[in-house]
Amino acid sequence: MKPQVIALTRDTARPLRLFWMATLSMLLILSQVLMVAAQGAPKSFAELADRISPSVVNITTSTTVEGRTGPQGIVPEGSPFEDFFREFRDRNGEGDRPRRSSALGSGFVISEDGYVVTNNHVIEGADEIQIEFFEGFELPATLVGTDPNTDIALLKVEAEVPLKFVNFGDSDVARVGDWVMAMGNPLGQGFSVSAGIVSARNRALSGTYDDYIQTDAAINRGNSGGPLFNMDGDVIGVNTAILSPNGGSIGIGFSMASNVVTRVVTQLKDFGETRRGWLGVRIQDVTDDVAEAMGLDSTAGALVTDVPEGPAMESGMLSGDVILSFDGHEVADTRGLVRQVGNTEVGKTVRVQVNREGKTETLKVTLGRREEAEGATPNVESMEPEEPEQSELLGLTLSPLTAEIREQLQLSDDIKGLAVMDVVETSEAFGKGLRAGDVITEAGQSAVLSLSDLQDRIDAAEDAGRKSLLLLVRRGGDPRFVALNLDAE
């Protein structure tokens, strides 16, 4: 079959001409966009690296480790070869004598008078800390203070001349896609530079105050404590951890955000320790079913599950309150509230807005200090009725707390409520984690001391047209709210 030939008449030529003109215009616009984008990418990181390298340091620590009493890790205990390997180690001078263990890490200088920032895990337990500077000289360092919660440590060296240092930048303005540069001592190889972009923001790993910047700039063992720079040469993060199946960099590294680090460093410098604000409540996130059970419009805020003796109790805060704002800032969830409180000055009086039974109230709370309050336990006294019978409600077999049940569950006298004796495995309660041994202390945001109390709360919720009932459940002293469907069996 011969190819078809189409003649370009006046009618066909005009649309084609318009098509090509439009295409050329689009290509011109695209090329201009690419040129503008290219201008944002650095041609080289060399100038930046030259400028800030003198402020980055290698850290070597030495720790005394007690000698081992046997050949653990070589042969199993009790093995017939145990004596042989012990004699072998003794002949080679190991024996049970203490030995020195060393570790490597990174850090950076933040002032000309010798303050150095690094990770707590780099220097934890160290007897000696040695700082190697980019120019090649070394100085011993003393420990000013540490904060295990954010894995930050502050060191101090005494130098005869002012040291070159770097400044902290504002990590909150760093955007996903911005260029960053990491510096440090990876795998003990000495000063090294790697570059990449901000991959994600506001990452949380395991700590209460976590606010990590995720980056694909290569970070390996030994980079811990080193700085993450923006293109202005300001530190926007402290390289702390990597996510890896094999221990090496796969492009998922985490740096503690500078706006967290600066507050910690300031307190370590001023007090040698951290001083975080303490509200004095136990909280949990507001889930969809909890919001429905409480008649809330949204899941924003932090639900108070317990108010032990402390600042919140003195202000009149109650279990079941939903904290909506703290010191003028809206509360999105529990993580946000914990960080807001921790970053607030100890002793400051703040306004806390709460939703209490559908109404908004504002409380004034004078914050305590978290470090002093850790380990405090609530002291609550109430009457305990005698009601030995059991009842099955909402898929739960429940009983009042008798002396015998208290002994079985190892409950203190200040815990009041209904003991969960059994849970139907096909019930909603089982699916939401309730188990035998749990204690229900509140229902519908009111205390329950008897089975009749709970039935009254169920009846009241049904009369109000609610689909679910909010329960406050304690397990091992830790409270949490659970919303159960009133039709649950």
C-alpha positions, -999 to +999 in steps of 0.1 A: +000+000+000+014+033-010+018+061+016-009+086+015+001+121+004-017+150+019-014+183+001-010+214+022-038+236+010-045+270+025-071+253+048-046+228+062-015+249+063-029+276+087-038+252+116-003+236+113+014+270+113-006+279+145+003+246+160+041+250+154+040+286+167+023+274+199+048+246+203+078+270+199+063+294+224+059+266+249+095+254+244+108+290+248+089+293+281+101+259+293+137+268+285+134+300+305+120+281+335+149+256+334+174+285+332+159+301+363+159+268+381+195+261+372+205+295+387+193+282+421+216+251+420+251+258+431+278+252+405+301+240+433+301+236+471+338+244+473+336+280+484+311+272+511+332+242+523+363+263+525+346+290+545+330+268+572+353+237+574+375+253+602+346+253+625+339+215+622+358+192+645+365+155+650+358+141+684+377+111+700+366+097+733+382+072+757+364+051+782+376+026+808+359-008+803+361-034+831+378-066+821+357-096+813+356-125+838+353-152+811+355-158+774+320-146+767+312-143+730+339-168+721+325-201+735+293-209+754+295-207+792+303-242+806+319-253+774+349-277+777+369-252+758+362-224+783+393-229+804+415-232+772+403-198+759+407-182+793+443-193+795+449-181+760+436-146+768+457-145+800+488-154+781+481-125+757+478-100+785+440-096+784+428-114+815+404-095+837+422-062+836+404-030+827+409-018+792+405+014+772+378+018+746+377+046+721+350+061+699+348+087+671+323+114+663+319+149+650+310+183+663+312+220+656+324+252+673+296+278+681+317+305+697+352+319+695+358+311+732+355+274+726+320+260+730+314+229+709+282+211+701+279+174+695+256+144+702+252+131+737+257+095+725+291+105+711+305+114+745+283+095+769+303+077+796+336+091+783+365+096+807+385+117+782+373+138+753+398+150+726+389+176+699+408+176+666+405+208+646+405+212+608+439+229+609+454+198+626+458+208+663+441+190+692+427+202+725+411+184+754+375+192+761+354+193+793+317+184+794+294+214+801+261+195+800+240+170+782+204+165+772+196+128+764+160+138+753+174+155+722+207+137+722+226+170+724+258+177+744+278+209+750+316+208+754+342+235+762+378+238+751+404+263+762+423+278+733+451+304+732+435+322+702+399+329+692+384+299+674+366+300+641+329+293+646+295+290+629+261+304+637+228+286+640+202+293+613+164+292+615+154+256+608+117+265+605+123+283+572+141+253+556+119+238+528+117+204+514+140+205+483+165+231+497+202+223+492+221+213+524+256+202+532+267+178+559+302+178+574+319+154+598+341+124+604+324+095+587+338+060+596+368+077+612+381+088+578+387+124+588+370+156+576+345+149+549+317+168+531+285+155+515+257+174+499+220+168+492+186+182+498+161+185+526+140+153+520+113+159+547+106+180+577+093+175+613+102+138+615+097+121+648+118+090+657+113+080+693+119+110+716+093+134+732+109+165+717+120+151+683+119+175+654+142+160+628+151+173+593+154+143+570+181+146+543+197+125+515+231+141+521+253+111+530+255+106+567+274+076+582+287+064+615+311+090+628+291+118+613+271+119+646+272+154+661+283+171+630+265+201+614+240+202+586+244+235+568+222+256+545+236+274+516+242+305+537+266+285+559+243+285+589+237+253+609+201+242+606+206+207+621+228+184+641+234+151+623+221+124+647+208+092+631+204+072+599+178+047+588+196+018+573+192-020+570+230-025+569+245+002+590+256+023+560+241+054+544+212+047+520+202+084+518+179+086+548+196+106+575+182+127+603+194+160+618+179+175+650+165+208+639+185+239+650+155+256+666+154+227+691+191+226+696+196+263+702+172+263+732+189+232+747+224+247+741+214+280+758+202+262+789+232+239+791+255+270+788+235+289+815+227+261+839+246+230+829+213+212+825+179+216+808+150+234+824+118+226+806+083+237+814+059+212+831+021+214+829+014+183+850-011+163+829-013+130+811-027+134+776-037+115+745-047+124+709-084+130+701-095+103+677-126+104+655-146+081+678-135+100+709-145+133+693-179+118+684-184+105+719-175+139+734-195+159+709-165+177+695-164+193+661-129+181+653-100+160+665-077+190+672-063+194+707-050+171+735-073+151+757-064+152+794-065+116+808-051+124+843-043+154+864-018+145+892-008+170+919+010+199+901+005+231+882-025+219+861-044+206+892-038+239+910-053+258+880-085+237+882-078+215+851-098+182+851-095+148+835-116+149+803-107+185+794-095+190+758-067+215+756-073+237+726-046+263+730-016+269+751+000+304+757-018+318+727-009+290+703-034+264+690-027+228+700-029+204+671-021+172+690-003+158+720+031+160+703+027+196+696+015+204+731+045+186+747+069+206+726+051+239+733+051+233+771+087+221+771+099+252+753+082+275+777+101+292+805+098+275+839+077+297+863+058+315+835+021+319+840+003+310+807-033+309+796-046+274+786-079+272+768-099+240+773-131+224+761-150+211+791-183+193+785-189+214+754-180+247+769-148+267+764-129+278+796-096+296+800-073+286+829-042+303+842-013+279+849+021+287+864+044+261+849+067+239+870+099+223+859+097+189+842+130+176+854+120+181+890+085+166+885+096+134+868+086+104+889+057+123+907+026+102+912-010+114+917-025+113+952-062+108+950-086+098+978-122+088+973-148+064+989-150+028+976-184+013+977-190-024+985-205-041+954-191-076+950-214-087+921-202-087+884-220-075+853-216-078+815-217-045+796-204-035+762-186-068+758-169-065+792-173-085+824-169-059+851-166-059+889-161-032+915-127-031+930-126-053+961-097-059+984-091-093+968-092-079+933-068-051+943-043-077+956-046-098+924-041-068+901-015-051+925-035-019+925-028+009+949-056+023+972-058+055+951-072+037+921-110+037+920-133+022+894-145-010+878-121-039+871-123-057+838-125-094+846-130-106+810-134-093+775-154-110+747-128-116+719-153-107+692-163-075+708-154-039+698-138-035+733-113-063+726-105-048+692-097-015+708-073-031+732-092-036+764-081-066+784-087-084+817-069-065+844-078-030+830-096-006+853-124+017+841-123+048+863-146+071+843-174+069+818-189+098+800-163+120+818-177+112+852-162+089+879-176+054+881-174+036+915-201+011+909-218-009+882-249+012+886-228+043+880-217+029+846-253+019+837-264+054+845-237+068+822-248+045+794-285+055+799-275+092+799-255+089+766-284+071+749-309+097+761-286+124+746-286+106+713-249+096+714-237+066+695-207+059+718-196+062+753-162+076+764-143+054+790-112+063+809-092+031+812-061+025+833-035-002+828-005-004+851-012+032+862-012+046+827-046+061+816-061+064+782-096+072+768-115+047+747-148+053+730-171+022+727-202+019+705-233+017+727-246-011+706-214-031+711-218-066+725 
